[in-house]
């Protein structure tokens, strides 16, 4: 009886140990949905970006897609100073659709750590697109420093506000201006060559103020030359006759 009790105690203890180990190895429960606004507000200098995300309704879209997108997202967050340093009217001159494209140009449909951006294949596709396809960003690395270029501006990828899957948020000190919206405009059409002057504007010989035409000069010169040749022939014949008679 004592042996049976001891066996039961040992078995119960063994089960409790296994249960404790299983609980220790189990992943911690999710802390809930990622709060992008809270991340930006904690940074303290992204008021304009938050406003644009709300105004364009992209904040709701990103938050919703984070729950279902297995690739995650990366957001490059321009500071308030970055927006203030834009040329006057650059942002207000955009329509609603283009503002949405500008915001989406700062979001990639994939999670990238800073080390990923050092070796990524360019161009990196963004959420922005047009009739010609997706708009891309180009990344270069020097040591541990990552630079991002749009073809219009280039800036460093700085402070990581969040670097944990499924969302990475990085500070940039310039607004990433896509070439498709802010690139050099096509050169203005060259003015068409002037049409040749009409015949009524061409000066004619004999009119007051009109320059003599080249053909008139040639005719005068040819007439004078003909008279000189005729006179020379007559003079030569006369001298020949005088020589014979003598």
N, CA and C of each residue as an Amber inpcrd file, in Angstrom:
protein
   738
   0.8270000  -1.2080000   0.0000000   0.0000000   0.0000000   0.0000000
   0.8560000   1.2500000   0.0000000   1.9020000   1.2220000   0.8160000
   2.8210000   2.3590000   0.8690000   3.5200000   2.5430000  -0.4520000
   3.8530000   1.4240000  -1.1190000   4.5350000   1.4940000  -2.4210000
   3.6250000   2.1300000  -3.4680000   2.3400000   1.7560000  -3.4220000
   1.3880000   2.2950000  -4.3860000   1.2170000   3.7980000  -4.1910000
   1.1710000   4.2220000  -2.9310000   1.0310000   5.6560000  -2.6390000
   2.2410000   6.4280000  -3.1220000   3.4260000   5.8590000  -2.9050000
   4.6660000   6.5040000  -3.3480000   4.6940000   6.6190000  -4.8640000
   4.2630000   5.5810000  -5.5340000   4.2300000   5.6000000  -7.0100000
   3.2840000   6.6790000  -7.5170000   2.1150000   6.8100000  -6.8690000
   1.1400000   7.8140000  -7.2700000   1.6900000   9.2250000  -7.0750000
   2.4000000   9.4010000  -5.9400000   2.9860000  10.7230000  -5.6720000
   4.0400000  11.0710000  -6.7180000   4.9020000  10.1220000  -7.0710000
   5.9460000  10.3520000  -8.0640000   5.3430000  10.6440000  -9.4420000
   4.2890000   9.9090000  -9.7780000   3.6480000  10.0990000 -11.0840000
   3.0130000  11.4860000 -11.1740000   2.3460000  11.8850000 -10.0700000
   1.7110000  13.2070000 -10.0390000   2.7560000  14.3130000 -10.1510000
   3.8630000  14.1490000  -9.4520000   4.9350000  15.1510000  -9.5010000
   5.5160000  15.2500000 -10.9030000   5.6800000  14.0990000 -11.5510000
   6.2330000  14.0760000 -12.9160000   5.3080000  14.8150000 -13.8790000
   3.9970000  14.6050000 -13.7270000   3.0190000  15.2790000 -14.5860000
   3.0420000  16.7940000 -14.3740000   3.1840000  17.2050000 -13.1130000
   3.2350000  18.6410000 -12.8210000   4.4730000  19.2890000 -13.4260000
   5.5940000  18.5610000 -13.3860000   6.8300000  19.0830000 -13.9690000
   6.6800000  19.2600000 -15.4730000   6.0950000  18.2630000 -16.1630000
   5.8960000  18.3340000 -17.6070000   4.9690000  19.4850000 -17.9750000
   3.9410000  19.6830000 -17.1820000   2.9950000  20.7650000 -17.4440000
   3.6650000  22.1250000 -17.2950000   4.5150000  22.2760000 -16.2860000
   5.2200000  23.5460000 -16.0690000   6.1640000  23.8450000 -17.2170000
   6.8570000  22.7900000 -17.7040000   7.7760000  22.9750000 -18.8290000
   7.0230000  23.3720000 -20.0900000   5.8640000  22.7640000 -20.3240000
   5.0700000  23.0810000 -21.5090000   4.5930000  24.5200000 -21.4720000
   4.1760000  24.9790000 -20.2760000   3.7270000  26.3630000 -20.1530000
   4.8610000  27.3490000 -20.3650000   6.0590000  26.9730000 -19.9170000
   7.2210000  27.8560000 -20.0860000   7.6180000  27.9920000 -21.5430000
   7.4510000  26.8960000 -22.3350000   7.8450000  26.9010000 -23.7380000
   6.7810000  27.4960000 -24.6410000   5.5620000  27.6170000 -24.1850000
   4.4870000  28.1550000 -25.0150000   4.7370000  29.6230000 -25.3150000
   4.4520000  30.0940000 -26.5660000   4.6620000  31.5140000 -26.9110000
   3.7580000  32.4080000 -26.1060000   4.2730000  33.5750000 -25.8050000
   3.4780000  34.5410000 -25.0390000   2.2890000  34.9780000 -25.8590000
   1.1630000  35.1980000 -25.2860000  -0.0200000  35.6260000 -26.0320000
   0.2150000  36.9730000 -26.6790000  -0.4230000  37.1730000 -27.8390000
  -0.2610000  38.4190000 -28.5800000  -0.7750000  39.5900000 -27.7510000
  -0.0570000  40.7020000 -27.8500000  -0.4390000  41.8930000 -27.0990000
  -1.5570000  42.6640000 -27.7880000  -2.0540000  42.1410000 -28.9310000
  -3.1420000  42.8000000 -29.6490000  -2.6560000  43.4260000 -30.9420000
  -3.5610000  44.1480000 -31.6260000  -3.2390000  44.7560000 -32.9100000
  -2.1820000  45.8400000 -32.7470000  -1.3760000  46.0040000 -33.8120000
  -0.3560000  47.0450000 -33.8130000  -1.0380000  48.4020000 -33.9440000
  -0.7070000  49.3230000 -33.0830000  -1.2960000  50.6630000 -33.0870000
  -0.3050000  51.6280000 -33.7290000  -0.5020000  51.8800000 -35.0210000
   0.4360000  52.7320000 -35.7570000   0.4320000  54.1600000 -35.2390000
  -0.7340000  54.6910000 -34.9150000  -0.8070000  56.0600000 -34.4110000
  -0.0330000  56.2010000 -33.1070000  -0.1720000  55.2120000 -32.2250000
   0.5440000  55.2710000 -30.9450000   2.0550000  55.2530000 -31.1760000
   2.5060000  54.4870000 -32.1670000   3.9340000  54.4280000 -32.4810000
   4.4250000  55.8010000 -32.9390000   3.6550000  56.4500000 -33.8290000
   4.0500000  57.7600000 -34.3550000   3.9400000  58.8440000 -33.2820000
   2.8980000  58.7810000 -32.4820000   2.7430000  59.7740000 -31.4130000
   3.8740000  59.6720000 -30.3960000   4.3240000  58.4660000 -30.1380000
   5.4390000  58.2840000 -29.2140000   6.7020000  58.9400000 -29.7580000
   6.8590000  58.9520000 -31.0850000   8.0110000  59.6170000 -31.7000000
   7.9670000  61.1180000 -31.5160000   6.7630000  61.6860000 -31.4460000
   6.6240000  63.0850000 -31.0770000   6.7900000  64.1120000 -32.1770000
   6.9920000  63.7170000 -33.4320000   7.2120000  64.7060000 -34.4930000
   6.6010000  64.2620000 -35.8230000   5.4210000  63.6680000 -35.7300000
   4.7910000  63.1060000 -36.9310000   3.3220000  63.5260000 -37.0400000
   3.0170000  64.7250000 -36.5840000   1.6360000  65.2090000 -36.5990000
   1.0900000  65.3130000 -38.0190000   1.8760000  65.8460000 -38.9340000
   1.4340000  66.0010000 -40.3230000   1.1920000  64.6480000 -40.9660000
   2.0820000  63.7040000 -40.7260000   1.9290000  62.3740000 -41.3030000
   0.6630000  61.6970000 -40.7700000   0.4230000  61.8040000 -39.4810000
  -0.7850000  61.2130000 -38.8950000  -2.0260000  61.8350000 -39.5270000
  -1.9960000  63.1600000 -39.7060000  -3.1320000  63.8550000 -40.3280000
  -3.3760000  63.3340000 -41.7450000  -2.3170000  63.1810000 -42.5300000
  -2.4620000  62.7120000 -43.9060000  -2.9160000  61.2560000 -43.9590000
  -2.4260000  60.4490000 -43.0380000  -2.8580000  59.0520000 -42.9850000
  -4.3500000  58.9680000 -42.6950000  -4.8230000  59.8050000 -41.7910000
  -6.2520000  59.8300000 -41.4740000  -7.0720000  60.4160000 -42.6150000
  -6.5840000  61.5220000 -43.1690000  -7.3110000  62.2100000 -44.2270000
  -7.4770000  61.3170000 -45.4570000  -6.4500000  60.5670000 -45.7880000
  -6.4910000  59.7000000 -46.9620000  -7.0970000  58.3280000 -46.6730000
  -7.4550000  58.0870000 -45.4140000  -8.0340000  56.8180000 -44.9650000
  -7.0650000  55.6480000 -45.0980000  -5.7860000  55.9470000 -45.2670000
  -4.7960000  54.8780000 -45.3900000  -4.4250000  54.2820000 -44.0370000
  -4.6450000  55.0270000 -42.9620000  -4.3720000  54.4880000 -41.6400000
  -5.2520000  53.2690000 -41.3780000  -6.5420000  53.4000000 -41.6990000
  -7.4710000  52.2810000 -41.5270000  -7.0770000  51.1100000 -42.4100000
  -6.6660000  51.3950000 -43.6460000  -6.2800000  50.3390000 -44.5760000
  -5.0600000  49.5690000 -44.0700000  -4.0540000  50.2930000 -43.6160000
  -2.8330000  49.6380000 -43.1410000  -3.1200000  48.8030000 -41.9030000
  -3.8660000  49.3890000 -40.9630000  -4.1910000  48.6620000 -39.7280000
  -4.9600000  47.3810000 -40.0470000  -5.8670000  47.4650000 -41.0170000
  -6.6710000  46.3010000 -41.3730000  -5.8260000  45.2360000 -42.0710000
  -4.9750000  45.6680000 -42.9900000  -4.1790000  44.7120000 -43.7660000
  -3.0780000  44.0690000 -42.9250000  -2.6690000  44.7240000 -41.8470000
  -1.6550000  44.1210000 -40.9720000  -2.1310000  42.7980000 -40.3870000
  -3.4400000  42.6390000 -40.2650000  -3.9930000  41.4180000 -39.6690000
  -3.9730000  40.2430000 -40.6390000  -3.9360000  40.5520000 -41.9450000
  -4.0400000  39.4810000 -42.9330000  -2.8260000  39.3430000 -43.8520000
  -1.9930000  40.3740000 -43.9150000  -0.8340000  40.3360000 -44.8120000
   0.3020000  39.5470000 -44.1720000   0.6430000  38.4120000 -44.7610000
   1.6920000  37.5600000 -44.1950000   3.0920000  38.1250000 -44.4090000
   3.2110000  39.1270000 -45.2750000   4.5210000  39.7230000 -45.5750000
   4.8350000  40.9130000 -44.6770000   3.8200000  41.4720000 -44.0350000
   4.0410000  42.6430000 -43.1950000   4.1380000  43.9190000 -44.0140000
   4.4800000  45.0170000 -43.3360000   4.6120000  46.3230000 -43.9770000
   5.8270000  47.0550000 -43.4190000   6.3270000  48.0010000 -44.2320000
   7.3780000  48.9230000 -43.7840000   6.9210000  50.3420000 -44.1150000
   6.9620000  51.2110000 -43.1330000   6.5530000  52.6050000 -43.3230000
   7.7540000  53.5120000 -43.1090000   7.9980000  54.4030000 -44.0740000
   9.0370000  55.4230000 -43.9370000   8.3190000  56.7170000 -43.5660000
   8.5790000  57.1780000 -42.3460000   7.7930000  58.2520000 -41.7500000
   8.5310000  59.5890000 -41.8210000   8.0950000  60.5250000 -42.6950000
   8.7060000  61.8560000 -42.7230000   8.3140000  62.6490000 -41.4760000
   9.2490000  63.3940000 -40.9540000   8.9860000  64.2240000 -39.7740000
   8.1850000  65.4600000 -40.1820000   7.6960000  66.1790000 -39.1680000
   6.9920000  67.4340000 -39.4490000   7.9040000  68.4250000 -40.1570000
   9.1840000  68.4580000 -39.7770000  10.1390000  69.3550000 -40.4430000
  10.3050000  69.0020000 -41.9110000  10.2440000  67.7110000 -42.2020000
  10.3750000  67.2820000 -43.5990000   9.2450000  67.8660000 -44.4410000
   8.0260000  67.8630000 -43.9180000   6.9030000  68.4380000 -44.6540000
   7.0190000  69.9540000 -44.7330000   7.5090000  70.5910000 -43.6680000
   7.6520000  72.0450000 -43.6680000   8.7160000  72.5100000 -44.6560000
   9.6660000  71.6530000 -44.9600000  10.7500000  72.0160000 -45.8700000
  10.3900000  71.8190000 -47.3350000   9.1810000  71.3350000 -47.6030000
   8.7510000  71.2160000 -48.9900000   8.5730000  72.6020000 -49.6000000
   8.6860000  72.6880000 -50.9080000   8.4470000  73.9500000 -51.5850000
   7.0080000  74.3930000 -51.3430000   6.8170000  75.6760000 -51.2890000
   5.4860000  76.2270000 -51.0290000   4.4830000  75.7070000 -52.0600000
   3.3860000  75.1520000 -51.5670000   2.3280000  74.6690000 -52.4490000
   2.5390000  73.2720000 -52.9890000   3.6820000  72.6470000 -52.6560000
   3.9610000  71.3250000 -53.2060000   2.9260000  70.2950000 -52.7700000
   2.5070000  70.3900000 -51.5230000   1.5400000  69.4280000 -50.9930000
   0.1090000  69.8540000 -51.3000000  -0.1880000  71.1300000 -51.0970000
  -1.5480000  71.6230000 -51.3380000  -1.9120000  71.5860000 -52.8100000
  -0.9140000  71.5560000 -53.6670000  -1.1810000  71.5100000 -55.0960000
  -1.6020000  70.1420000 -55.5990000  -1.5460000  69.1380000 -54.7360000
  -1.9350000  67.7820000 -55.1280000  -3.4180000  67.5600000 -54.8750000
  -4.0710000  66.8830000 -55.7890000  -5.4540000  66.4830000 -55.5710000
  -5.5170000  65.3300000 -54.5850000  -6.7260000  64.9390000 -54.2230000
  -6.9050000  63.8760000 -53.2270000  -6.2610000  62.5720000 -53.6760000
  -6.4310000  62.2220000 -54.9430000  -5.8850000  60.9640000 -55.4460000
  -4.3610000  60.9590000 -55.3820000  -3.7540000  62.0760000 -55.7390000
  -2.2970000  62.1550000 -55.7240000  -1.7460000  62.1900000 -54.3030000
  -2.5170000  62.7560000 -53.3720000  -2.0950000  62.7150000 -51.9690000
  -2.0710000  61.2760000 -51.4570000  -3.0670000  60.4900000 -51.8730000
  -3.0890000  59.0740000 -51.4950000  -1.8740000  58.3580000 -52.0780000
  -1.5490000  58.6530000 -53.3320000  -0.3770000  58.0360000 -53.9560000
   0.9010000  58.4220000 -53.2210000   0.9900000  59.6900000 -52.7890000
   2.1670000  60.1440000 -52.0640000   2.3260000  59.3800000 -50.7530000
   1.2330000  59.1950000 -50.0120000   1.2900000  58.4570000 -48.7550000
   1.6660000  57.0050000 -49.0090000   1.0410000  56.3870000 -50.0080000
   1.3150000  54.9750000 -50.3040000   2.7470000  54.7610000 -50.7810000
   3.3590000  55.8290000 -51.3110000   4.7470000  55.7250000 -51.7690000
   5.7050000  55.5350000 -50.5970000   5.2410000  55.8480000 -49.3910000
   6.0620000  55.6860000 -48.1930000   5.8510000  54.3330000 -47.5220000
   5.0650000  53.4630000 -48.1490000   4.7350000  52.1640000 -47.5540000
   5.1160000  51.0500000 -48.5230000   5.8340000  50.0510000 -48.0300000
   6.1280000  48.8630000 -48.8310000   5.2870000  47.6970000 -48.3290000
   4.8020000  46.8500000 -49.2250000   3.9610000  45.7240000 -48.8160000
   4.7820000  44.5380000 -48.3080000   5.8330000  44.8500000 -47.5790000
   6.6900000  43.8000000 -47.0280000   7.4710000  44.3740000 -45.8490000
   7.7110000  43.5350000 -44.8660000   8.4980000  43.9530000 -43.7040000
   9.9830000  43.8900000 -44.0470000  10.7040000  45.0000000 -43.7710000
  12.1490000  45.0460000 -43.9900000  12.8330000  45.5350000 -42.7110000
  13.7940000  44.7650000 -42.2340000  14.6550000  45.2680000 -41.1650000
  15.7150000  46.1610000 -41.8100000  16.4470000  46.9070000 -40.9960000
  17.5040000  47.7600000 -41.5400000  18.5650000  46.9360000 -42.2530000
  18.8720000  45.7690000 -41.7210000  19.8630000  44.9090000 -42.3700000
  19.3410000  44.4010000 -43.7140000  18.0300000  44.1940000 -43.8070000
  17.4420000  43.7940000 -45.0950000  17.6260000  44.8940000 -46.1330000
  17.4530000  46.1450000 -45.7120000  17.5420000  47.2600000 -46.6480000
  18.9550000  47.4680000 -47.1710000  19.9440000  46.9580000 -46.4520000
  21.3360000  47.0790000 -46.9140000  21.6210000  46.1850000 -48.1110000
  20.8530000  45.1200000 -48.2610000  21.1400000  44.1400000 -49.3150000
  19.9530000  43.9030000 -50.2320000  18.9300000  44.7320000 -50.1350000
  17.7180000  44.5030000 -50.9100000  17.9650000  44.7490000 -52.3920000
  17.1800000  44.0920000 -53.2470000  17.2800000  44.2950000 -54.6910000
  16.4250000  45.4920000 -55.0960000  17.0280000  46.4360000 -55.8030000
  16.3200000  47.6440000 -56.2350000  15.6910000  47.4450000 -57.6120000
  14.6100000  48.1590000 -57.9020000  13.8590000  49.0260000 -56.9870000
  12.9310000  48.2030000 -56.0950000  12.6680000  48.7320000 -54.9070000
  11.7660000  48.0790000 -53.9600000  10.3510000  48.5870000 -54.2160000
   9.4380000  47.6830000 -54.4250000   8.0570000  48.0470000 -54.7550000
   7.3660000  48.6910000 -53.5650000   6.6030000  49.7430000 -53.8390000
   5.8010000  50.4040000 -52.8030000   4.3190000  50.1260000 -53.0700000
   3.4830000  50.6510000 -52.1930000   2.0430000  50.5020000 -52.3520000
   1.4830000  51.4450000 -53.4120000   2.2640000  52.4390000 -53.8170000
   1.8140000  53.4020000 -54.8270000   1.9980000  52.8090000 -56.2160000
   1.1010000  53.1530000 -57.1100000   1.2050000  52.6620000 -58.4760000
   0.4600000  53.6010000 -59.4090000   0.7360000  53.4510000 -60.6850000
   0.0560000  54.2210000 -61.7180000  -0.2200000  53.3270000 -62.9060000
  -0.5310000  53.9210000 -64.0190000  -0.8580000  53.1420000 -65.2100000
   0.3310000  52.3160000 -65.6940000   1.5490000  52.7840000 -65.3520000
   2.7550000  52.0720000 -65.7910000   3.1930000  51.0080000 -64.7960000
   2.4830000  50.8430000 -63.6930000   2.8330000  49.8180000 -62.7050000
   3.2020000  50.4240000 -61.3640000   3.7940000  49.5860000 -60.5110000
   4.1450000  50.0290000 -59.1570000   5.3070000  51.0150000 -59.1930000
   5.3080000  51.9450000 -58.2440000   6.3940000  52.9090000 -58.1030000
   7.3810000  52.3690000 -57.0870000   8.6700000  52.5470000 -57.3630000
   9.6890000  51.9380000 -56.5280000  10.6110000  52.9180000 -55.8250000
  11.2970000  52.4010000 -54.8170000  12.3320000  53.1190000 -54.0760000
  13.6520000  52.3910000 -54.2790000  14.7480000  53.1430000 -54.2170000
  16.0760000  52.5520000 -54.3470000  16.8690000  52.7830000 -53.0630000
  17.5170000  51.7220000 -52.5980000  18.2650000  51.7770000 -51.3400000
  19.7350000  51.4810000 -51.5940000  20.5840000  52.2400000 -50.9000000
  22.0220000  52.0010000 -50.9230000  22.5200000  51.9760000 -49.4920000
  23.5880000  51.2460000 -49.2560000  24.1230000  51.1350000 -47.9050000
  25.5920000  51.4580000 -47.8420000  25.9800000  52.1490000 -46.7970000
  27.3830000  52.4410000 -46.5090000  27.6210000  52.1090000 -45.0490000
  28.2920000  51.0050000 -44.8020000  28.4490000  50.5420000 -43.4290000
  27.1050000  50.1110000 -42.9000000  26.6860000  50.7270000 -41.8030000
  25.3630000  50.4480000 -41.2480000  24.3440000  51.5150000 -41.6130000
  24.7550000  52.4690000 -42.4510000  23.8670000  53.5570000 -42.8380000
  23.1140000  53.1990000 -44.1130000  21.8070000  53.4060000 -44.0980000
  20.9640000  53.1230000 -45.2570000  20.4590000  54.4380000 -45.8300000
  20.5830000  54.6200000 -47.1350000  20.0320000  55.7790000 -47.8310000
  18.9140000  55.3140000 -48.7550000  17.9120000  56.1530000 -48.9080000
  16.8010000  55.8600000 -49.8100000  16.6990000  56.9820000 -50.8290000
  16.4750000  56.6040000 -52.0950000  16.3920000  57.5810000 -53.1780000
  15.1260000  57.3340000 -53.9900000  14.5130000  58.4510000 -54.4220000
  13.3010000  58.3510000 -55.2420000  13.5560000  58.7560000 -56.6890000
  14.7330000  59.2950000 -56.9760000  14.9940000  59.8920000 -58.2800000
  14.8070000  61.3980000 -58.2390000  14.1030000  61.8900000 -57.1980000
  13.9220000  63.3300000 -56.9990000  14.6570000  63.7720000 -55.7450000
  14.5510000  63.0020000 -54.6760000  15.2360000  63.3090000 -53.4180000
  15.9580000  62.0600000 -52.9170000  16.9410000  62.2920000 -52.0670000
  17.6630000  61.2010000 -51.4120000  17.8740000  61.5980000 -49.9490000
  17.6840000  60.6570000 -49.0500000  17.8350000  60.9400000 -47.6310000
  18.2310000  59.6790000 -46.8890000  18.6270000  59.8500000 -45.6370000
  19.0140000  58.7180000 -44.8110000  17.7880000  58.1120000 -44.1350000
  17.8630000  56.7940000 -43.9380000  16.8650000  56.1020000 -43.1260000
  17.4030000  56.0930000 -41.7060000  16.7420000  56.8410000 -40.8330000
  17.2890000  57.0640000 -39.5010000  16.6190000  56.1940000 -38.4380000
  16.2440000  56.8180000 -37.3750000  15.7180000  56.1620000 -36.1900000
  14.6090000  55.1560000 -36.5010000  14.7390000  53.9490000 -35.9720000
  13.7060000  52.9280000 -36.1180000  12.6790000  53.1080000 -35.0010000
  11.5020000  53.5950000 -35.3540000  10.4380000  53.7570000 -34.3630000
   9.8740000  52.4010000 -33.9590000   9.8910000  51.4740000 -34.8790000
   9.4830000  50.0880000 -34.6000000  10.1850000  49.1950000 -35.6040000
  10.7300000  48.1010000 -35.1350000  11.4010000  47.1440000 -36.0140000
  11.0670000  45.7250000 -35.5100000   9.8100000  45.3870000 -35.6460000
   9.3140000  44.0900000 -35.1960000   8.1950000  43.6500000 -36.1260000
   8.3140000  42.4470000 -36.6660000   7.2900000  41.9490000 -37.5750000
   5.9330000  41.9700000 -36.8590000   4.8820000  42.3880000 -37.5410000
   4.7310000  42.5770000 -38.9900000   4.9160000  44.0160000 -39.4800000
   5.3940000  44.9250000 -38.6320000   5.4930000  46.3300000 -39.0330000
   6.8230000  46.9230000 -38.6270000   7.4740000  47.5580000 -39.6010000
   8.6770000  48.3500000 -39.3370000   8.3620000  49.8030000 -39.6790000
   8.7820000  50.7140000 -38.8100000   8.5590000  52.1470000 -39.0310000
   9.9000000  52.8510000 -38.8500000  10.3350000  53.5760000 -39.9000000
  11.6270000  54.2580000 -39.8700000  11.4380000  55.7480000 -40.1340000
  12.1910000  56.5510000 -39.4280000  12.1680000  58.0030000 -39.6260000
  12.9700000  58.3820000 -40.8600000  12.4190000  59.3010000 -41.6480000
  13.1660000  59.9240000 -42.7470000  13.0080000  61.4380000 -42.6080000
  14.0610000  62.1740000 -42.9140000  14.0680000  63.6300000 -42.7240000
  13.6680000  64.3990000 -43.9700000  13.2610000  63.6800000 -45.0120000
  12.7220000  64.3150000 -46.2140000  11.4850000  63.5410000 -46.6430000
  10.5330000  64.2630000 -47.2140000   9.3720000  63.5930000 -47.7960000
   9.8380000  62.8920000 -49.0570000   9.4740000  61.6280000 -49.2030000
   9.8880000  60.8540000 -50.3730000   8.9960000  61.2300000 -51.5540000
   9.5170000  62.0630000 -52.4290000   8.7420000  62.5800000 -53.5570000
   8.9190000  61.6590000 -54.7650000   7.8630000  61.0070000 -55.2060000
   8.0010000  60.1080000 -56.3640000   8.2520000  60.8880000 -57.6450000
   9.0770000  60.3230000 -58.4800000   9.4010000  60.9740000 -59.7440000
   8.1620000  61.0980000 -60.6230000   7.2260000  60.1590000 -60.4490000
   6.0070000  60.1810000 -61.2500000   5.1380000  61.4010000 -60.9580000
   5.2940000  61.9970000 -59.7630000   4.5140000  63.1810000 -59.4000000
   5.3360000  64.4550000 -59.3930000   6.6340000  64.3450000 -59.0670000
   7.4550000  65.5410000 -58.8680000   8.6910000  65.5670000 -59.7650000
   8.7530000  64.6700000 -60.7440000   9.9060000  64.6510000 -61.6340000
   9.8950000  65.8240000 -62.5930000  10.9970000  65.9480000 -63.3510000
  11.1160000  67.0420000 -64.3150000  10.0150000  66.9190000 -65.3540000
   9.3960000  68.0460000 -65.6620000   8.3410000  68.0720000 -66.6590000
   8.9420000  67.8800000 -68.0460000   8.1510000  67.3330000 -68.9580000
   8.6240000  67.1730000 -70.3280000   8.8470000  68.5520000 -70.9270000
   9.9160000  68.7290000 -71.7220000  10.2150000  70.0520000 -72.2760000
   9.0660000  70.5660000 -73.1230000   8.8520000  71.8620000 -73.0410000
   7.7700000  72.4590000 -73.8310000   8.0420000  72.2700000 -75.3050000
   6.9910000  72.1180000 -76.0490000   7.1450000  71.8990000 -77.4840000
   7.8510000  73.0890000 -78.1190000   8.8270000  72.7920000 -78.9540000
   9.5750000  73.8630000 -79.6100000   8.6600000  74.6010000 -80.5670000
   8.8170000  75.9230000 -80.6780000   7.9440000  76.6700000 -81.5950000
   8.1580000  76.2190000 -83.0210000   7.0730000  76.1370000 -83.7740000
   7.1740000  75.6770000 -85.1620000   7.9290000  76.7150000 -85.9760000
   8.7210000  76.2690000 -86.9520000   9.4890000  77.2280000 -87.7680000
   8.5550000  78.1430000 -88.5410000   9.0010000  79.3850000 -88.7170000
   8.1770000  80.3490000 -89.4380000   8.0400000  79.9290000 -90.8820000
   6.8490000  80.1140000 -91.4170000   6.6240000  79.7660000 -92.8190000
   7.3480000  80.7670000 -93.7080000   7.8220000  80.3220000 -94.8860000
   8.5390000  81.2590000 -95.7800000   7.6240000  82.4000000 -96.2070000
   8.2480000  83.5260000 -96.4640000   7.4820000  84.7020000 -96.8530000
   6.7480000  84.4520000 -98.1590000   5.5750000  84.9840000 -98.2460000
   4.7850000  84.8260000 -99.4680000   5.4000000  85.6460000-100.5920000
   4.9700000  85.3130000-101.8160000   5.5450000  86.0000000-102.9850000
   5.2500000  87.4870000-102.9670000   4.1580000  87.8720000-102.2660000
   3.8180000  89.2960000-102.2430000   4.8260000  90.0960000-101.4400000
   5.5910000  89.3800000-100.5480000   6.5670000  90.0780000 -99.7280000
   7.9360000  90.1070000-100.3770000   8.1060000  89.3770000-101.4920000
   9.4110000  89.3050000-102.1470000   9.6230000  90.5530000-102.9870000
  10.6860000  91.3090000-102.7400000  10.9170000  92.5300000-103.5340000
  11.1250000  92.1930000-104.9970000  10.5950000  93.0030000-105.8890000
  10.7360000  92.7940000-107.3290000  11.5040000  93.9380000-107.9430000
  12.1190000  93.6480000-109.0760000  12.9090000  94.6610000-109.7730000
  11.9870000  95.7500000-110.2690000  12.4000000  96.9860000-110.1070000
  11.6330000  98.1010000-110.6370000  10.7460000  98.7470000-109.6140000
  10.4720000  98.0580000-108.4990000   9.6560000  98.6810000-107.4600000
  10.5330000  99.5210000-106.5520000   9.9630000 100.6010000-106.0880000
  10.7240000 101.4860000-105.2150000  11.1090000 100.7560000-103.9660000
  12.3480000 100.8870000-103.5780000  12.8160000 100.2670000-102.3370000
  13.1330000  98.8080000-102.4960000  12.8060000  98.1980000-103.6460000
  13.0650000  96.7690000-103.8260000  14.4740000  96.5520000-104.2860000
  15.1440000  95.5720000-103.7490000  16.5110000  95.2700000-104.1510000
  16.4730000  94.5700000-105.4800000  17.4000000  94.8780000-106.4110000
  17.4220000  94.2130000-107.7200000  17.6700000  92.7350000-107.5350000
  16.9640000  91.9450000-108.3200000  17.1110000  90.4960000-108.2050000
  18.4090000  90.0700000-108.8420000  18.9540000  88.9540000-108.3980000
  20.2080000  88.4650000-108.9680000  20.0800000  88.2160000-110.4550000
  18.9140000  87.7790000-110.9350000  18.7660000  87.4880000-112.3640000
  18.8850000  88.7640000-113.1950000  18.3770000  89.9110000-112.6670000
  18.5020000  91.1780000-113.3910000  19.9380000  91.5990000-113.5400000
  20.7500000  91.4310000-112.5080000  22.1680000  91.7790000-112.5710000
  22.8660000  90.9300000-113.6060000  22.4970000  89.6260000-113.6330000
  23.1660000  88.7200000-114.5730000  22.8540000  89.1130000-116.0040000
  21.5750000  89.5140000-116.2530000  21.2140000  89.8980000-117.6110000
  21.9880000  91.1340000-118.0340000  22.1210000  92.1460000-117.1680000
  22.8680000  93.3580000-117.5140000  24.3150000  93.0470000-117.8310000
  24.9190000  92.1650000-116.9980000  26.3290000  91.8270000-117.2090000
  26.5040000  91.0660000-118.5150000  25.5620000  90.1570000-118.8220000
  25.6810000  89.3710000-120.0580000  25.5400000  90.2710000-121.2900000
  24.6280000  91.3190000-121.2440000  24.4620000  92.2330000-122.3820000
  25.7170000  93.0340000-122.6300000  26.3360000  93.5310000-121.5660000
  27.5680000  94.3110000-121.7180000  28.6690000  93.4590000-122.2910000
  28.7480000  92.2080000-121.8420000  29.8030000  91.3140000-122.3490000
  29.6010000  91.0380000-123.8220000  28.3120000  90.8830000-124.2470000
  28.0380000  90.6080000-125.6640000  28.4670000  91.7680000-126.5440000
  28.1740000  93.0080000-126.1160000  28.5570000  94.1760000-126.9110000
  30.0700000  94.2730000-127.0540000  30.8020000  93.9930000-125.9670000
  32.2620000  94.0610000-126.0050000  32.8220000  93.0460000-126.9820000
  32.2330000  91.8380000-126.9910000  32.7260000  90.7990000-127.9110000
  32.4690000  91.2070000-129.3560000  31.2880000  91.7690000-129.6470000
  30.9620000  92.1910000-131.0210000  31.9180000  93.2730000-131.5240000
  32.2080000  94.2480000-130.6970000  33.1210000  95.3190000-131.0720000
  34.5130000  94.7760000-131.3630000  34.9270000  93.8080000-130.5710000
  36.2560000  93.2330000-130.7870000  36.3460000  92.5040000-132.1040000
  35.2610000  91.7960000-132.5030000  35.2620000  91.0560000-133.7720000
  35.3650000  92.0150000-134.9390000  34.5840000  93.1270000-134.9120000
  34.6070000  94.1040000-136.0080000  35.9930000  94.7290000-136.1420000
  36.5860000  95.0680000-134.9870000  37.9150000  95.6850000-135.0260000
  38.9370000  94.7200000-135.6010000  38.8270000  93.4580000-135.2770000
  39.7910000  92.4800000-135.7900000  39.6660000  92.3010000-137.2920000
  38.4320000  92.2750000-137.8100000  38.2170000  92.1230000-139.2540000
  38.7770000  93.3320000-139.9940000  38.5490000  94.5410000-139.4240000
  39.0450000  95.7590000-140.0840000  40.5660000  95.7530000-140.1940000
  41.2310000  95.3400000-139.0990000  42.6960000  95.3020000-139.1260000
  43.2000000  94.2660000-140.1200000  42.4730000  93.1550000-140.2390000
  42.8840000  92.1140000-141.1840000  42.7990000  92.6170000-142.6220000
  41.7100000  93.3300000-142.9300000  41.5080000  93.8680000-144.2890000
  42.5980000  94.8970000-144.6340000  42.9370000  95.7340000-143.6850000
  43.9620000  96.7350000-143.9370000  45.2760000  96.0740000-144.2140000
  45.5310000  94.9650000-143.5720000  46.7790000  94.2620000-143.7940000
  46.8310000  93.6490000-145.1890000  45.7060000  93.1500000-145.6820000
  45.6640000  92.5500000-147.0070000  45.8680000  93.6050000-148.0770000
  45.1680000  94.7570000-147.9610000  45.2640000  95.8070000-148.9790000
  46.6450000  96.4160000-149.0590000  47.3060000  96.4290000-147.8970000
  48.6560000  96.9920000-147.9150000  49.6110000  96.0380000-148.5720000
